[in-house]
Amino acid sequence: MSKNDVDRSSIGPKIPTALKQWDGAKLLRALWISCAVLAVAGLVFDMHPHFGYEKIPLFHALFGFAAFAVIVALGAALRFVVSRPENYYEARNGTEGAGLPEADLDIEPEAGQPEDHLRV
């Protein structure tokens, strides 16, 4: 083994074992608790604001949530702008199934085979 090769076999099994104890409910509970602790800390401690709007209680939390909501909404709207139907290119060219041999167009998938098993 050279100097650059690192034996990572001891790292692999530890990661899934460590993650098994953190199921979704525990992770969500930890997230809520940390958010509550930070919100209370923001109300209790003076943050030395530079601007007037930073004096609003929980301003940074509310601003972060609003920014997240706007990004998600823009992403949902953008999907309608950039998405195309599944057969967009075939319908546009008038060539349904173009580029595939005629024999492959009628093949039904066998049991256990994915539907995209067409031969090229």
C-alpha positions in Angstrom: 0.0 0.0 0.0 1.5 3.4 -1.0 1.5 6.5 1.1 -1.6 7.9 -0.8 -3.7 4.8 -0.4 -5.7 4.9 2.8 -7.3 1.8 4.2 -11.0 2.9 4.5 -12.3 -0.5 5.4 -12.5 0.4 9.1 -14.5 3.6 8.3 -17.3 2.0 6.3 -19.1 -0.2 8.9 -19.0 2.6 11.5 -21.1 5.1 9.6 -24.3 3.0 9.1 -24.1 1.8 12.7 -23.9 5.4 13.9 -26.7 6.5 11.7 -29.1 3.7 12.7 -29.6 5.3 16.1 -30.8 8.5 14.4 -34.1 7.7 12.8 -36.3 10.5 11.4 -38.3 11.1 14.6 -35.2 11.6 16.7 -33.5 13.8 14.2 -36.6 16.0 13.8 -36.9 16.2 17.6 -33.3 17.3 17.9 -33.9 19.9 15.2 -36.9 21.3 17.0 -35.1 21.4 20.3 -32.1 23.2 18.8 -34.4 25.8 17.1 -36.2 26.4 20.4 -32.9 26.9 22.3 -31.6 29.3 19.7 -34.9 31.2 19.6 -34.9 31.6 23.4 -31.2 32.6 23.3 -32.1 35.3 20.7 -34.7 36.7 23.0 -32.6 36.6 26.1 -29.2 37.9 24.9 -28.4 41.2 23.3 -27.2 40.6 19.8 -25.8 44.2 19.2 -27.8 44.9 16.1 -26.3 47.1 13.4 -29.6 48.1 11.7 -33.0 49.0 13.1 -34.8 46.0 11.7 -32.4 43.6 13.5 -33.9 44.8 16.8 -37.1 42.9 15.9 -37.4 39.8 18.1 -36.5 36.6 16.1 -35.8 38.7 13.0 -33.1 36.3 11.7 -35.2 33.2 12.2 -38.2 34.8 10.4 -36.0 36.1 7.6 -34.4 32.7 7.1 -37.8 31.0 7.0 -39.2 33.6 4.6 -36.1 33.2 2.3 -36.5 29.4 2.3 -40.3 29.7 1.5 -39.6 32.0 -1.4 -36.9 29.7 -2.8 -39.2 26.7 -2.6 -42.1 28.7 -4.3 -39.8 29.9 -7.1 -38.5 26.4 -7.6 -42.1 25.1 -7.9 -42.9 27.8 -10.4 -39.7 27.3 -12.4 -40.7 23.6 -12.8 -43.6 24.7 -15.0 -41.3 27.0 -17.1 -38.5 24.5 -17.8 -40.2 21.1 -17.7 -41.2 19.4 -20.9 -43.5 16.5 -21.6 -42.0 13.0 -21.6 -42.2 12.7 -25.4 -41.2 16.3 -26.2 -38.4 15.6 -28.6 -40.1 12.8 -30.5 -43.3 14.8 -30.9 -41.4 17.9 -32.0 -39.5 16.0 -34.7 -42.4 13.8 -35.7 -40.3 10.8 -35.1 -41.9 8.7 -32.4 -39.3 6.1 -31.4 -36.6 7.5 -33.8 -33.3 5.9 -33.7 -34.5 2.5 -32.4 -34.7 -0.6 -34.6 -38.2 -1.5 -35.6 -37.9 -4.9 -33.8 -37.2 -3.2 -30.5 -40.3 -1.0 -30.6 -42.6 -3.9 -30.0 -40.7 -5.7 -27.3 -42.6 -6.2 -24.1 -40.5 -6.3 -20.9 -39.8 -9.7 -19.5 -40.7 -10.6 -16.0 -38.1 -8.9 -13.7 -36.6 -6.8 -16.5 -36.7 -3.0 -16.4 -38.8 -1.3 -19.1 -35.8 0.5 -20.6 -34.1 -2.8 -21.7 -34.3 -2.0 -25.4 -31.4 -3.1 -27.5 -29.4 -0.5 -29.3 
